[in-house]
C-alpha cells in the first residue's frame, strides 16, 4: 500500500540507522494476532472483525477470510502451509495456506497460547488449568502434561523436537514432544512476550522493567539487556544476530546480538506484535489499531 511521506516521519526522527518503510497494510479491526512464515516471508494477521489475511513479502494481500468468531490466538509454521487459530476461548482450528479450515477441536479449558512446529506436523495448546496438549496434523492428541503454572507462551524448537514455554510469571520450561519435562527454571519477573532463536540456543523474555532477560537452551541465566522504558514485546532472528523490542511507552528498539542499539525511535501508537525475518534484514511491526508495517534495513 502506498504510504504518504508524512506517515514515516517517526522513523526518520529516531536514533541510529533508520529503516525504510517497505509496505503498510491496515486491518479492518484492531490487531489480535500476527505471525511470520520465516521461509516464505509471508505475514499472517488476524483482527477483531474476524478477518484473517495473508500478505506476501512485498506487501500484497494474497488471500483473506472471515471467521464466525474473532480469532484470539494464532501461530503459523515456517513454510506457510498451515497455521492454528483459537476462537471461542477453547476451540482450536487448523487452517491451510489458503486460509481454509482443515479441522477444529474443542479443548477442556480456555486456551492461553498456541504453537506449531516449523513444518506444521505438530501443534501445541496451553490451557488455563495449567495443562498442555500436543496434536499432530491429523488431529490426534500425541501428549498431555501439566505445569506448576499455566503457560502463557509456547514455541517449538526448529532444530530439535522440543517445546519451550513460559508463564506470565514464575516459570520457564522445556518438554519433549511426548510431554516429558527436560528442564524447568523459576522466573520471577512478569513476561509480556517470549521468543527463541531458531536452534533454541537462546530464549528472550520481554520482562517489563527488568528489560530483555536471556536464557540459554538449558534454562541457564545468560543475563539481560536493560533498555529505557518498560519492555513488553520482543522478537529475534533465527540466528542470534538481531533483536527487536518495544515498550509500553511506545518506544521501538533494534539491537545487535550484544544488545547494542542500532536504531531506536518513538512509535506513533501502541505496538501489539513484532516479528523478525531470519537474517535480520527487516521486521514486521503490528500496531494495536490494526496497522501492519514492514521496516527494511536491507
N, C-alpha and C positions, 0 to 999 in steps of 0.2 A: 504494500500500500504506500503510495507517495506520502511523504511527510513534509509539512511546511518547515522551513528553516528555523523559525522561531521556536518550534517544538523541541529542538535538541540543544537549546542554549545551556540547559543544566549539565549536559555532557561536556561542553567546552569550558565551563566555569570551574571544573574540578582541578585537582592537583595531579600531576603526572602526565603520562601519555594517554590522551583521550581516545576512546574507540570511535569508529564510525557507526552511525545508525544504519544498519543494513536493511532492516524492514520493520514494519509495525503492523499489527492487526488488533482489532477491537472486538471483544466478545459482546454478545447480546446482553449478558448479565454480569454480575460480579464473578471473579475467578474463584473456582473451588478446587481445581486440580490442574496440574501441569506435569508432563513427563516428556523426556527426550529419548528417542531411539538413537543410541550412540553410533550405531553402524551406518544408518541411513541419513542421519541428520534431521529426521522428521520430528516435529514438535506436536504433541497431542495436548489439547486443552479442553477443560470442562468448565461450564459456567452455571450460574444459578438459574438460568432459564431452562435448563435441561439439555442444552446443546453440548455435543462432543465434536471437536473439529480436528482434522489432521492437516498440518501445514508443512510444506516441503522446506528444504534448507534455503530456498530463495524467497520464502515468504508467501508463496502461492497456496491458497486453500485447495486441497486435493479432494476432500470429502467432508461431509457434515451429517450428523444425525441428531435426533432429539429423543430423549428417554421420557417415559411417562412420569418418572420421579427423578428429581435432580440428583446428579452424582455427588457423593460425599467424599469418596476417596478414589484414587486412581493410580495405577502403575502400568508401565509398558516395558516389553522386552527390547533388547538392544537392536535386533534386526527388524523390528517394527511389525512383525506378522501377528502379534497377539498382545492383548492387554487385559487388565482386570479392573473393574469398577465396583464400587459399593453404592447401593441405593437402599432406601428404607431402613437405614441403620444396620440391618442384619441380612441383606440379600447381596450376594456376590455374583457378578456376571462376567463371563469370559467373552471377549469380543475380538473380531479379527481386524486385519488391516483396513478393510473397507467399512469398519465400524458396525458390522452386523453381529448380532448376538449369537454365540455358539451354544452356550448353556448358562443356566443360572442355578444357584443353590442357596438355601436358607441356612444360616448358621445360628447357634442357640443363644447368642447374646449380641449386643451392639459391637460393631467392628470398629476398632481404633486405628488399624493400619493394614495395608496390603503390600505385597511384594511379588515379583515374578522373576524367574531366572532369565539370564541373557538370551537363551534360545526359546523361552516360553514353555518349557516342558513341565515345570513345576511352579506353583504359586502358593503363597502363604497368607494367612489372615490371623491377626491377633484380636482377641476379644476382651471386652470389659471385665469378664470374670477371671482374667489372667491366663486363659487358655490360648494356645496357638495351634492352628490346624494347617497341614500341608496337603495339597491336592496335586494330582497330575493333570495333564491336558485333557484327559477323558473324564474328569470329574471324580475320579476315585480318590478317596482320602488315604494318603500314604502314612501320615503320622499325626499324633496329637500329644502335646505336652503342656505343662503348666509352669509358670514362672512365679516368683515370690511377689512381683508386682505386675500389673498389666503393662504390656509393651505398646508404646505409642508410636514407635518407629521400627521398621523392618527393612532389611536389604540383603539379598543373596550375594554371595561372593561370585566373582566372574571366573576366577582361576581354580577354585576348589568348591566342592559341593557342601557349602555351609551356609547357615542363616544367621546373620547378626541382628541384634535387637537392642533397643534401649527404651526404658521407661521415661516418662516425662520428669521423673525424679527418682533416684535411688539405685538403679542397677543398669549395667551394661553386660550383655551376654552373647554367647555364640553356641549354636547347636548344629549337629549334623542333620541330614535330611530324613533320618529315622527318628529324630526327636531327642537324641541323647545330648546332654549338656557337655560341651567341650570346655567351657570356662564361664565364670561369672565374676564380675567385679562390682564393688559398690561405687556409686557415683552420686555425690550429694548435691550437685548443682542442678538447677532446673534446666530443661532442654527444650529448645524451640525447633531444632532441626538436627538431622543426623545423616551423615553420608560417609561412604567408604571409598578408598581408591579401588581401581579395578581388580587388583590382585589381593585386596583385603589386608595389605601390609599396614595401612594407616586408616584410622577412624577419626572423623572430625565431628565434634558436637558444638552446635551453637548454644552456648551456655550463659546467655544474657550478660550479667555484669562480670562473669568470670571469663568472658571472651570466647575464643575458639579453643576448646580443650581437645587434646590429641592423644590417642592411644594407639599402640601397635596391634597387630593381628592376634596377639595372645592376651590382649587386655591390659598390657603394661602401660603405665602412665608415661607419656613422652614429654608432656609439657603443654603450654598454652600460648596462643597468640592474643595478647591483650591490646585491644583497639579502643579508640574513643567511641563511646556510645554503648548501647545495650544490644548485643548480638542476638538476633532471633532467627536468622536464616543463613545457611551455608551450603555450598556445592563445591565440587572439586573435579579435576581432570582424572582420566583413567590412570595415568602415571602421576605420582605426586609432584607436579610441576606448577600448577596454578590453583588458587582458591579464590572464590568469590563469596562475599558475605554482605549482609545488610543488617541494619539496626532498627530498633523501634523508633528511633529519632529520624528515620528516613535517610540514613547515610548508606552509601554503597562503596564497597572496597574490592579492589582487585590486587591480589597478593601473589608473590612467588612462593616457592616451597619452603623458604626460610622465614616466611612471614613478613618479608619486606614489602612495603606498599609500592605498587607500580602505578596505581591510579586510585583516586577517591573523589567522590562528589556527593552533593546533596541531591536526593531523588525528589521528583515532584509530588509523589503520593506514596501511600503505604505499599510496601512490597510483600506479595503473598508467596511467591515461589521463585527459585533460582535453579538454573541448570547450566552445566559447563560442558563444552564439547571435549572429546577425548584428548585432543592435542593442546588445548589451552589457547586456541586462536579466537574463540568467540564464546559469548554467554547468551542465554535466554533469560530475560527478566520478565516475570509476570506480576503485574500490579493488581492489588485487590479490586480495583474498579473495573477490571476486565481488559486492560491494555496489555499487550504482549509485544516485547521488543527483542530483536537480535542486535547485540552490540559486538562489533567486529574489530579485532586488532591485526588481522592477517593482511 
